Amino acid sequence: MISVNQSSFTMADFNPADRIQDLQYFGEFGGVNPSISDSSTYTFLSAKTMFDTFEGNAEGCYLYSRHSSPMNLYLGQALAAMEGTESANVAASGMGAITPVLMQLCSSGDEIVSSRTIYGGTYAFMKNMLPKWKIKTHFVDITKLDKVAAAINANTKVLYCETVSNPLLEVADIAGLAAIAKRYGIQLVVDNTFSPLSVAPAKLGADVVIHSLTKFINGSSDTVGGVVCASQSFINDLKNVNDGASMLLGPTMDSLRSASILKNLRTLHIRMKQHSHNAQYLAQEFEKDGLKVVYPGLASHPSHAIYNSMINQEYGFGGMMTLDVGTLSKANELMELLQHRNLGYLAVSLGFYKTLFSAPGTSTSSEIPLEEQHEMGLTDGLIRFSIGLDNDIERTYSSMKQCMKELGILK
């Protein structure tokens, strides 16, 4: 675990964008971007060096790209700097980061306590796949620390949550959860995909921080990727050739994709400020209009005060917002009209320059049974918005409002 004084730490003390900016790489021929090693395997001048590299005892040498590659290490270094961890390991997808972590930390007979509102793929893995290895997950309301603690038993090895949950935008009290994890000697794993730069979970006590790089960090909806940020010892465990889950399951990121993400990472601080600014404006205006809006930056959000104390104010409350328009048919009508008016795309995922919207109950959270969706508050008419980088957000608001008036959602 990253050692911090949680009572005195604030995000103002730690600016991840500055840490990214301070990293400099030089390409093989003096380029300002690091050279891409477009190789799956690497040659050696001596057999002993090959053996030492295979055993992990030769710094700066590469054996095979599933083990590591220069570009993957560069991207991992930048993401570790962003999250304030000792190390990081990139993967071919967000799920390619999440699943090895859980397999590394849990064995047959172990248990996980997880937030009940998480990405549908993560939920499906915990609910449907892990039981095949006799690993059980208890899903709880992560915002109620007493219920979290009550769900932990002698077999629990992992406490899992998302900083801001997908899709309901519930906020996890990471410092509070870290204290519980420490008390019971278990690992706190946090998916920070919705809040890069705004929140640094490792600085609040998380043991492992995960991102889907596909989303805000890459930001151009052209690449799938993931990352695990943690201590050097845990990353070494993941990459161990004998029993490392990332090594043996093989979710390896391609070097060309790593290079693309590393370039986009350098503008993340600019993009997150605009995403947050735009989402804050729309949430405030639609709430004034009487719509059912959920956004962590609104005072009406149940965890607004907690999130406000966790974030780096410079990057705001993030780009994710939900609206509940009552019924699935009305939600579908609105999304189709918004797309027709060039106000965004009816598409899953998030973090794009254009606004993306979907009804999560029938898309990204469809793996969760309907009765459980309703129990957690995921209604049929809920639309999840990933707000884009629109230059004139007041113009966007007026256009969106006009669509809602035409459909009778607003008068």
LOTI-256853 format. One line per 3 residues: number of its first residue (from 1); for each residue x, y, z of N, C-alpha, C. Coordinates in steps of 0.05 Angstrom, whole numbers, plus 5000, padded with zeros to 4 digits. Example, Ala and Ser with C-alpha at 12.3 -4.5 7.8 and 13.67 -1.06 7.14 Angstrom:
residues 2
1	5264,4886,5156,5246,4910,5156,5264,4934,5156  5257,4955,5142,5273,4979,5143,5258,5001,5157
This chain:
residues 411
1	5017,4976,5000,5000,5000,5000,5017,5025,5000  5008,5046,4986,5022,5071,4987,5018,5083,5014  5040,5091,5027,5039,5101,5054,5032,5131,5053
4	5010,5139,5065,5002,5167,5065,4990,5174,5092  4991,5199,5098,4976,5210,5121,4949,5219,5110  4929,5202,5111,4903,5207,5099,4889,5231,5111
7	4895,5237,5136,4881,5259,5149,4890,5286,5138  4915,5288,5128,4925,5314,5119,4927,5316,5089  4926,5294,5075,4929,5295,5046,4906,5308,5032
10	4911,5325,5013,4891,5335,4995,4902,5334,4967  4884,5333,4947,4892,5331,4919,4908,5356,4911  4905,5378,4925,4920,5402,4919,4950,5398,4923
13	4957,5378,4940,4985,5373,4945,4997,5355,4923  4981,5345,4905,4990,5326,4886,4977,5332,4859  4992,5343,4840,4981,5349,4814,4991,5329,4794
16	4975,5309,4786,4984,5288,4768,4992,5298,4741  4979,5320,4731,4987,5330,4705,5015,5340,4705  5024,5352,4726,5052,5361,4728,5071,5338,4728
19	5063,5316,4740,5081,5292,4741,5083,5280,4714  5062,5280,4698,5063,5270,4671,5081,5289,4654  5077,5315,4657,5092,5334,4641,5122,5332,4647
22	5130,5326,4671,5158,5324,4679,5173,5301,4667  5158,5281,4656,5171,5258,4643,5179,5266,4614  5203,5260,4607,5213,5265,4580,5226,5240,4569
25	5220,5234,4545,5232,5211,4531,5245,5221,4505  5267,5209,4497,5279,5216,4472,5278,5191,4454  5270,5195,4429,5270,5173,4410,5298,5165,4402
28	5299,5143,4389,5325,5131,4381,5342,5151,4364  5329,5168,4349,5343,5186,4331,5339,5215,4341  5334,5218,4367,5331,5245,4378,5303,5256,4376
31	5283,5239,4368,5256,5248,4367,5244,5256,4393  5225,5275,4393,5212,5283,4418,5192,5262,4428  5185,5243,4411,5169,5220,4419,5188,5196,4420
34	5184,5178,4439,5201,5154,4440,5196,5137,4416  5217,5124,4407,5215,5107,4383,5199,5082,4390  5183,5073,4371,5167,5049,4375,5182,5024,4366
37	5185,5005,4385,5198,4980,4378,5177,4961,4367  5175,4959,4341,5155,4943,4328,5164,4914,4325  5170,4902,4348,5180,4875,4348,5165,4858,4369
40	5161,4833,4363,5149,4815,4383,5170,4801,4399  5195,4799,4388,5216,4785,4402,5242,4801,4399  5261,4797,4416,5286,4813,4417,5310,4794,4418
43	5332,4803,4406,5356,4787,4404,5375,4794,4427  5394,4775,4432,5414,4778,4453,5441,4771,4441  5461,4784,4453,5489,4778,4445,5500,4755,4460
46	5487,4747,4483,5497,4724,4497,5473,4708,4509  5477,4682,4511,5456,4665,4522,5451,4671,4551  5471,4679,4566,5468,4685,4594,5449,4709,4598
49	5453,4729,4581,5435,4753,4584,5406,4745,4578  5402,4727,4559,5375,4718,4554,5363,4704,4578  5379,4687,4591,5370,4673,4615,5364,4693,4637
52	5382,4712,4641,5378,4732,4663,5353,4748,4658  5348,4755,4633,5324,4771,4626,5299,4755,4631  5299,4729,4624,5276,4712,4628,5270,4710,4658
55	5291,4710,4674,5287,4708,4703,5281,4735,4716  5281,4756,4700,5275,4783,4710,5299,4796,4724  5323,4788,4716,5347,4799,4730,5364,4816,4712
58	5354,4824,4689,5370,4841,4671,5354,4866,4664  5361,4888,4678,5347,4913,4674,5352,4924,4646  5331,4934,4633,5335,4947,4607,5336,4928,4584
61	5334,4902,4589,5334,4882,4567,5306,4872,4562  5300,4865,4537,5273,4856,4530,5276,4828,4517  5256,4811,4523,5257,4784,4514,5235,4778,4493
64	5210,4785,4501,5187,4778,4485,5165,4798,4493  5150,4808,4474,5132,4831,4480,5109,4824,4498  5103,4799,4502,5083,4792,4523,5094,4797,4551
67	5120,4795,4554,5133,4801,4579,5134,4831,4583  5146,4845,4564,5147,4874,4565,5158,4884,4538  5153,4910,4533,5165,4923,4509,5171,4951,4517
70	5190,4964,4504,5197,4991,4511,5173,5010,4513  5156,5010,4493,5134,5029,4493,5114,5024,4515  5109,4998,4521,5091,4992,4543,5102,5001,4570
73	5129,4999,4573,5141,5009,4597,5140,5039,4599  5144,5053,4577,5142,5082,4577,5114,5091,4586  5093,5079,4574,5066,5086,4581,5060,5079,4610
76	5070,5056,4619,5066,5048,4647,5079,5068,4666  5102,5078,4659,5116,5097,4676,5099,5123,4679  5088,5132,4656,5073,5156,4656,5047,5153,4673
79	5034,5130,4671,5009,5126,4685,5015,5121,4715  5037,5109,4722,5045,5107,4750,5050,5134,4762  5063,5152,4746,5068,5179,4756,5041,5194,4760
82	5023,5190,4742,4996,5202,4744,4982,5194,4769  4983,5168,4776,4968,5158,4799,4985,5159,4825  5010,5165,4823,5027,5166,4847,5033,5139,4858
85	5036,5119,4841,5044,5092,4850,5072,5086,4841  5084,5065,4852,5111,5058,4845,5114,5047,4817  5093,5034,4807,5095,5021,4781,5068,5018,4769
88	5068,5008,4744,5042,5003,4730,5048,4983,4708  5026,4969,4700,5028,4950,4678,5004,4954,4660  5009,4960,4634,4987,4965,4615,4977,4938,4604
91	4952,4939,4595,4939,4915,4585,4924,4922,4560  4914,4901,4546,4901,4905,4520,4873,4916,4523  4861,4917,4547,4834,4927,4551,4831,4933,4581
94	4809,4947,4588,4803,4951,4616,4798,4925,4630  4783,4907,4618,4778,4881,4630,4804,4864,4631  4823,4869,4612,4848,4856,4613,4866,4866,4636
97	4858,4888,4648,4871,4897,4673,4857,4887,4698  4830,4888,4697,4814,4881,4721,4816,4851,4727  4812,4834,4707,4811,4805,4712,4837,4793,4723
100	4860,4800,4712,4885,4790,4724,4889,4798,4753  4881,4823,4760,4885,4833,4787,4869,4815,4807  4844,4810,4800,4827,4793,4817,4837,4764,4819
103	4847,4754,4796,4857,4727,4796,4884,4725,4811  4899,4747,4811,4924,4747,4826,4920,4748,4856  4900,4763,4864,4895,4767,4893,4878,4745,4906
106	4863,4730,4889,4845,4711,4901,4851,4682,4891  4847,4663,4909,4849,4635,4903,4823,4621,4909  4821,4596,4903,4796,4581,4908,4789,4582,4937
109	4764,4589,4943,4754,4592,4970,4755,4620,4981  4768,4638,4966,4769,4666,4975,4744,4681,4967  4740,4705,4979,4716,4721,4973,4724,4750,4968
112	4705,4763,4954,4708,4791,4947,4684,4806,4957  4688,4830,4968,4666,4848,4973,4668,4871,4953  4646,4874,4937,4647,4894,4915,4623,4912,4917
115	4627,4936,4906,4604,4954,4902,4584,4940,4884  4558,4945,4889,4537,4932,4873,4534,4947,4847  4542,4972,4845,4540,4987,4820,4568,4990,4808
118	4574,4973,4789,4599,4973,4775,4594,4967,4746  4615,4971,4730,4613,4965,4701,4602,4936,4697  4585,4933,4677,4571,4907,4673,4590,4885,4668
121	4612,4890,4654,4632,4869,4648,4645,4859,4674  4652,4878,4691,4664,4870,4717,4645,4854,4734  4620,4863,4734,4599,4849,4749,4596,4821,4739
124	4595,4817,4712,4591,4791,4700,4615,4773,4707  4639,4784,4707,4662,4768,4714,4661,4758,4742  4654,4776,4761,4652,4768,4789,4628,4749,4794
127	4606,4754,4781,4581,4739,4787,4581,4712,4772  4591,4711,4748,4588,4687,4731,4613,4671,4726  4636,4685,4726,4661,4671,4720,4676,4661,4745
130	4680,4680,4764,4696,4673,4787,4685,4649,4803  4659,4645,4805,4649,4621,4819,4660,4595,4807  4668,4595,4782,4679,4571,4770,4706,4563,4784
133	4719,4583,4796,4743,4579,4811,4737,4579,4841  4711,4577,4848,4703,4578,4876,4711,4603,4890  4708,4626,4876,4713,4652,4887,4686,4667,4887
136	4677,4674,4911,4650,4686,4914,4652,4716,4918  4632,4730,4907,4631,4759,4911,4606,4767,4925  4608,4785,4945,4585,4797,4958,4582,4825,4948
139	4559,4832,4936,4555,4859,4926,4540,4875,4947  4551,4899,4952,4539,4916,4974,4537,4945,4964  4522,4960,4979,4520,4989,4974,4546,5001,4985
142	4564,5009,4967,4591,5018,4975,4590,5044,4989  4568,5059,4988,4566,5085,5001,4560,5082,5031  4554,5057,5040,4547,5053,5068,4570,5036,5080
145	4588,5049,5094,4612,5036,5104,4606,5014,5124  4584,5017,5139,4577,4996,5158,4569,4971,5144  4555,4973,5121,4548,4949,5106,4572,4936,5093
148	4591,4953,5085,4616,4942,5073,4631,4926,5094  4634,4937,5118,4649,4923,5139,4634,4897,5147  4608,4898,5148,4592,4875,5156,4595,4852,5136
151	4600,4858,5111,4602,4837,5090,4629,4823,5090  4649,4834,5104,4676,4822,5105,4677,4799,5125  4690,4777,5116,4694,4755,5134,4722,4744,5131
154	4728,4722,5144,4755,4711,5145,4765,4703,5117  4747,4699,5098,4755,4690,5071,4759,4714,5052  4751,4738,5061,4752,4761,5043,4781,4769,5038
157	4788,4773,5012,4814,4781,5004,4815,4808,4991  4792,4816,4979,4791,4841,4963,4766,4857,4969  4770,4883,4971,4748,4902,4972,4750,4918,4946
160	4729,4918,4930,4730,4929,4902,4709,4950,4899  4716,4972,4886,4697,4993,4880,4707,5009,4856  4689,5027,4847,4696,5047,4827,4694,5074,4841
163	4713,5092,4836,4713,5118,4848,4686,5132,4844  4677,5133,4819,4650,5142,4812,4638,5118,4797  4616,5108,4806,4606,5083,4796,4593,5085,4769
166	4595,5064,4754,4583,5061,4727,4557,5044,4730  4534,5054,4724,4528,5080,4712,4515,5100,4731  4511,5093,4756,4494,5110,4774,4509,5134,4786
169	4535,5135,4782,4551,5158,4791,4551,5160,4822  4550,5137,4835,4554,5137,4864,4583,5141,4869  4589,5154,4892,4617,5161,4898,4627,5144,4922
172	4650,5132,4918,4662,5116,4940,4679,5133,4958  4675,5130,4983,4692,5144,5003,4718,5128,5005  4738,5134,4988,4761,5117,4986,4777,5116,5011
175	4781,5139,5024,4796,5139,5050,4782,5121,5071  4755,5124,5072,4740,5107,5091,4742,5078,5084  4740,5071,5058,4743,5043,5050,4771,5033,5055
178	4791,5050,5051,4819,5042,5056,4823,5035,5085  4810,5051,5103,4813,5045,5131,4801,5018,5138  4778,5012,5126,4766,4986,5131,4784,4963,5120
181	4794,4967,5096,4812,4947,5084,4836,4942,5102  4847,4963,5112,4871,4960,5129,4864,4946,5155  4840,4952,5166,4832,4940,5191,4830,4910,5188
184	4820,4901,5165,4816,4872,5161,4838,4858,5145  4859,4874,5138,4881,4862,5124,4875,4852,5096  4858,4867,5082,4851,4859,5054,4860,4882,5035
187	4858,4876,5009,4868,4895,4989,4845,4911,4978  4849,4938,4977,4829,4955,4965,4836,4960,4936  4819,4952,4918,4823,4956,4889,4802,4976,4879
190	4812,4997,4866,4794,5019,4857,4797,5022,4827  4774,5022,4813,4772,5029,4785,4768,5059,4783  4787,5073,4772,4787,5102,4772,4781,5114,4744
193	4768,5097,4727,4764,5104,4699,4749,5130,4696  4729,5136,4712,4712,5159,4709,4725,5185,4719  4747,5183,4734,4758,5207,4747,4788,5209,4746
196	4800,5206,4722,4829,5210,4720,4837,5239,4726  4859,5243,4739,4869,5269,4748,4853,5281,4771  4827,5278,4771,4811,5290,4792,4816,5276,4819
199	4818,5250,4819,4822,5235,4843,4846,5217,4841  4862,5214,4862,4885,5197,4863,4880,5176,4885  4867,5154,4878,4859,5134,4899,4882,5123,4915
202	4906,5120,4902,4929,5109,4917,4938,5128,4939  4935,5154,4935,4942,5173,4955,4921,5174,4978  4898,5162,4973,4878,5160,4994,4877,5133,5007
205	4896,5116,4999,4899,5090,5013,4893,5065,4997  4885,5068,4971,4880,5045,4955,4906,5030,4949  4904,5003,4948,4927,4987,4942,4932,4984,4912
208	4910,4982,4897,4912,4978,4868,4892,4997,4854  4902,5011,4833,4885,5029,4818,4884,5020,4789  4860,5018,4778,4856,5008,4751,4842,5030,4734
211	4850,5030,4709,4836,5047,4689,4830,5031,4664  4807,5037,4652,4804,5031,4624,4815,5054,4608  4838,5050,4596,4851,5071,4580,4835,5079,4556
214	4816,5062,4548,4799,5066,4525,4783,5092,4528  4778,5101,4552,4759,5122,4557,4773,5149,4558  4771,5164,4580,4781,5191,4581,4811,5193,4575
217	4827,5174,4585,4856,5177,4583,4865,5177,4554  4854,5159,4537,4860,5161,4509,4844,5182,4495  4818,5182,4499,4801,5205,4492,4793,5207,4463
220	4801,5188,4446,4794,5191,4417,4778,5167,4407  4769,5149,4424,4752,5127,4416,4764,5111,4393  4790,5108,4392,4803,5092,4371,4821,5070,4381
223	4822,5067,4408,4840,5048,4420,4828,5036,4444  4832,5010,4448,4823,4996,4472,4848,4990,4489  4847,4995,4515,4870,4990,4532,4862,4992,4562
226	4880,4982,4579,4876,4983,4608,4903,4986,4622  4902,4992,4647,4926,4994,4663,4921,4986,4692  4941,4974,4705,4941,4969,4734,4963,4985,4746
229	4957,5002,4765,4977,5019,4778,4978,5009,4808  5002,5003,4817,5005,4991,4843,5034,4992,4852  5040,4978,4873,5068,4977,4883,5085,4961,4863
232	5111,4965,4864,5129,4950,4846,5127,4920,4852  5124,4912,4877,5122,4884,4883,5097,4871,4871  5074,4885,4872,5050,4873,4861,5052,4871,4830
235	5063,4892,4817,5066,4891,4788,5085,4868,4781  5106,4864,4797,5124,4842,4792,5109,4815,4794  5091,4814,4814,5076,4789,4817,5058,4784,4792
238	5045,4805,4782,5028,4802,4758,5044,4792,4734  5069,4801,4732,5086,4794,4709,5104,4770,4713  5102,4757,4736,5119,4734,4741,5114,4712,4720
241	5135,4701,4710,5132,4681,4688,5120,4655,4697  5121,4649,4723,5111,4624,4734,5082,4625,4743  5074,4647,4756,5047,4648,4766,5035,4676,4765
244	5045,4693,4748,5034,4720,4745,5009,4719,4727  4987,4730,4737,4962,4728,4721,4963,4744,4695  4976,4768,4696,4978,4783,4671,4997,4769,4651
247	5018,4757,4661,5036,4743,4644,5023,4718,4631  5009,4703,4647,4999,4677,4638,4972,4679,4623  4956,4699,4630,4931,4703,4616,4936,4718,4590
250	4957,4734,4589,4966,4746,4564,4951,4769,4553  4940,4788,4569,4926,4811,4557,4945,4833,4549  4962,4828,4530,4984,4845,4523,4976,4868,4505
253	4984,4892,4511,4978,4915,4494,4999,4917,4472  4989,4923,4448,5007,4927,4425,5023,4953,4428  5048,4953,4419,5065,4976,4422,5054,5001,4407
256	5042,4996,4384,5031,5019,4369,5008,5032,4384  4992,5016,4398,4970,5027,4414,4981,5042,4438  5002,5031,4450,5015,5045,4473,5025,5073,4465
259	5037,5074,4442,5048,5099,4432,5025,5119,4428  5003,5110,4417,4980,5128,4412,4969,5139,4438  4966,5121,4458,4955,5130,4483,4974,5149,4498
262	5000,5144,4496,5020,5161,4509,5018,5189,4498  5014,5192,4472,5012,5219,4460,4987,5233,4470  4965,5218,4471,4940,5230,4480,4940,5237,4509
265	4955,5222,4525,4956,5227,4554,4966,5255,4560  4982,5266,4542,4995,5292,4547,4974,5315,4546  4951,5310,4534,4930,5331,4534,4907,5324,4552
268	4910,5304,4569,4888,5296,4586,4880,5318,4605  4899,5334,4615,4892,5355,4635,4874,5376,4621  4880,5382,4596,4864,5402,4582,4836,5391,4577
271	4835,5366,4568,4809,5354,4562,4791,5351,4586  4803,5341,4608,4786,5337,4632,4774,5363,4643  4789,5384,4641,4778,5410,4650,4753,5417,4633
274	4754,5412,4607,4732,5420,4590,4708,5400,4593  4715,5374,4596,4693,5355,4601,4678,5363,4626  4693,5369,4648,4681,5376,4673,4665,5402,4672
277	4677,5422,4659,4663,5448,4656,4636,5444,4642  4637,5429,4620,4612,5426,4604,4591,5410,4619  4600,5388,4633,4581,5372,4647,4569,5387,4671
280	4585,5403,4684,4575,5419,4707,4554,5438,4697  4559,5451,4675,4540,5471,4664,4513,5457,4657  4515,5435,4642,4491,5422,4634,4475,5411,4657
283	4489,5399,4677,4476,5388,4700,4461,5410,4716  4474,5432,4719,4461,5454,4734,4436,5465,4719  4439,5468,4693,4416,5479,4678,4393,5460,4677
286	4399,5434,4672,4377,5414,4670,4364,5410,4697  4379,5413,4719,4367,5411,4745,4348,5434,4750  4356,5458,4741,4339,5481,4743,4313,5477,4727
289	4315,5462,4705,4292,5457,4689,4273,5436,4700  4281,5424,4723,4265,5404,4736,4269,5376,4728  4291,5370,4713,4297,5343,4706,4311,5328,4728
292	4309,5301,4728,4322,5284,4748,4351,5280,4738  4369,5297,4749,4397,5297,4741,4414,5286,4764  4433,5269,4757,4453,5260,4776,4481,5268,4765
295	4495,5284,4781,4522,5293,4774,4536,5300,4801  4560,5289,4805,4573,5293,4831,4579,5322,4838  4579,5339,4817,4584,5368,4822,4560,5383,4831
298	4537,5371,4833,4513,5384,4843,4511,5380,4873  4503,5401,4887,4499,5399,4915,4478,5378,4923  4460,5372,4904,4439,5353,4909,4449,5324,4908
301	4473,5320,4898,4484,5292,4897,4489,5283,4926  4480,5259,4933,4483,5249,4961,4512,5249,4971  4531,5246,4953,4559,5245,4962,4575,5269,4952
304	4562,5291,4947,4576,5315,4936,4598,5324,4955  4592,5325,4981,4612,5335,5000,4636,5317,5001  4632,5291,5001,4654,5272,5002,4671,5275,4977
307	4658,5276,4954,4673,5278,4929,4688,5304,4927  4675,5325,4936,4688,5351,4936,4713,5352,4953  4713,5336,4974,4737,5335,4991,4759,5317,4979
310	4752,5300,4960,4771,5281,4948,4785,5292,4924  4772,5310,4909,4782,5316,4882,4802,5339,4882  4817,5339,4860,4833,5363,4854,4815,5382,4840
313	4809,5405,4853,4789,5423,4842,4795,5433,4814  4820,5433,4807,4828,5443,4781,4815,5427,4758  4810,5401,4763,4799,5384,4742,4769,5379,4745
316	4757,5390,4766,4728,5389,4768,4717,5361,4775  4691,5358,4771,4676,5335,4780,4672,5314,4757  4686,5317,4735,4685,5297,4714,4664,5302,4693
319	4665,5285,4673,4648,5289,4649,4624,5272,4647  4617,5256,4669,4595,5238,4668,4570,5249,4682  4547,5246,4669,4522,5256,4680,4500,5237,4672
322	4479,5234,4689,4456,5219,4681,4431,5235,4682  4412,5229,4664,4385,5240,4665,4365,5217,4665  4344,5220,4680,4323,5200,4680,4298,5213,4667
325	4291,5203,4644,4268,5215,4629,4243,5198,4632  4243,5178,4650,4218,5165,4657,4215,5137,4645  4218,5134,4619,4213,5108,4607,4236,5102,4587
328	4239,5076,4581,4259,5068,4561,4252,5079,4533  4227,5078,4526,4219,5088,4500,4225,5118,4497  4220,5133,4518,4226,5162,4517,4256,5167,4516
331	4271,5150,4531,4300,5152,4530,4311,5147,4502  4300,5126,4490,4309,5119,4463,4302,5141,4443  4278,5152,4445,4269,5174,4428,4288,5198,4430
334	4295,5205,4455,4312,5228,4459,4340,5223,4448  4351,5200,4453,4378,5194,4443,4379,5194,4413  4359,5183,4400,4358,5183,4371,4356,5211,4359
337	4340,5228,4373,4337,5255,4363,4363,5271,4368  4375,5268,4391,4401,5281,4396,4422,5274,4375  4422,5249,4368,4442,5240,4347,4435,5252,4320
340	4409,5252,4314,4400,5263,4288,4407,5293,4286  4407,5307,4309,4413,5336,4309,4443,5341,4312  4460,5320,4310,4489,5323,4312,4498,5332,4339
343	4484,5325,4360,4491,5333,4387,4507,5311,4401  4512,5289,4388,4528,5268,4400,4521,5242,4386  4531,5220,4398,4527,5194,4387,4513,5175,4406
346	4494,5159,4396,4481,5138,4411,4501,5115,4411  4518,5114,4431,4540,5095,4432,4549,5090,4460  4559,5066,4465,4571,5061,4491,4599,5073,4493
349	4612,5069,4515,4638,5080,4521,4636,5109,4529  4658,5122,4533,4659,5149,4543,4686,5162,4539  4687,5188,4544,4712,5203,4541,4718,5214,4514
352	4699,5213,4495,4704,5222,4468,4701,5252,4466  4710,5264,4444,4707,5293,4441,4678,5301,4437  4662,5283,4425,4633,5288,4423,4619,5274,4446
355	4595,5284,4453,4580,5271,4474,4570,5244,4465  4572,5224,4483,4562,5197,4479,4540,5192,4499  4519,5178,4490,4497,5172,4508,4486,5144,4502
358	4477,5131,4524,4465,5105,4522,4447,5100,4545  4429,5081,4542,4412,5072,4564,4426,5048,4577  4439,5051,4599,4456,5030,4610,4441,5004,4617
361	4416,5006,4624,4401,4982,4631,4399,4962,4608  4400,4973,4583,4399,4955,4560,4425,4955,4544  4446,4964,4557,4472,4964,4543,4494,4956,4562
364	4509,4976,4573,4533,4970,4588,4527,4957,4615  4503,4957,4625,4496,4944,4650,4476,4921,4645  4472,4913,4620,4452,4893,4614,4459,4865,4626
367	4485,4862,4634,4492,4836,4647,4480,4833,4675  4472,4856,4686,4460,4855,4713,4430,4848,4710  4420,4828,4724,4392,4820,4722,4373,4844,4728
370	4350,4844,4716,4332,4867,4718,4324,4873,4747  4319,4851,4762,4311,4856,4790,4333,4870,4806  4358,4863,4800,4380,4875,4814,4385,4904,4804
373	4380,4909,4778,4381,4936,4768,4362,4954,4783  4337,4944,4786,4317,4961,4799,4323,4964,4829  4334,4944,4841,4341,4945,4870,4362,4967,4875
376	4381,4969,4856,4403,4989,4860,4395,5016,4850  4372,5019,4837,4363,5045,4828,4368,5051,4799  4375,5030,4783,4379,5034,4755,4352,5031,4740
379	4340,5054,4734,4314,5055,4722,4314,5052,4692  4291,5045,4681,4289,5041,4652,4294,5067,4636  4287,5090,4647,4289,5115,4633,4316,5129,4637
382	4335,5116,4650,4360,5129,4656,4378,5130,4631  4389,5154,4625,4408,5157,4603,4435,5165,4616  4456,5151,4608,4483,5159,4617,4496,5176,4595
385	4505,5200,4603,4518,5218,4584,4547,5220,4591  4564,5217,4571,4592,5225,4572,4594,5251,4557  4596,5273,4572,4595,5300,4559,4621,5306,4544
388	4617,5316,4520,4640,5321,4503,4654,5348,4508  4671,5356,4488,4688,5379,4491,4677,5403,4476  4651,5405,4475,4638,5427,4460,4649,5454,4468
391	4655,5471,4448,4666,5497,4454,4646,5516,4466  4621,5515,4456,4600,5533,4465,4579,5516,4479  4582,5511,4504,4564,5492,4518,4536,5504,4522
394	4534,5531,4522,4507,5543,4524,4491,5537,4499  4504,5538,4476,4491,5531,4451,4482,5502,4451  4500,5484,4461,4493,5456,4463,4468,5452,4481
397	4469,5466,4504,4446,5464,4523,4420,5472,4509  4420,5494,4495,4396,5504,4481,4386,5484,4461  4404,5471,4447,4396,5451,4427,4385,5426,4440
400	4398,5417,4462,4388,5394,4476,4361,5399,4488  4357,5423,4499,4332,5430,4512,4310,5431,4491  4316,5440,4467,4296,5441,4446,4287,5413,4438
403	4305,5394,4438,4298,5366,4432,4280,5355,4454  4285,5362,4479,4269,5352,4501,4241,5365,4500  4239,5389,4491,4213,5402,4489,4197,5389,4466
406	4209,5383,4445,4195,5370,4422,4184,5343,4430  4197,5329,4448,4189,5302,4457,4171,5303,4482  4166,5327,4492,4148,5330,4515,4162,5323,4542
409	4188,5321,4541,4203,5316,4566,4205,5342,4583  4207,5364,4569,4206,5391,4581,4184,5407,4568  4172,5425,4584,4151,5442,4573,4163,5467,4562
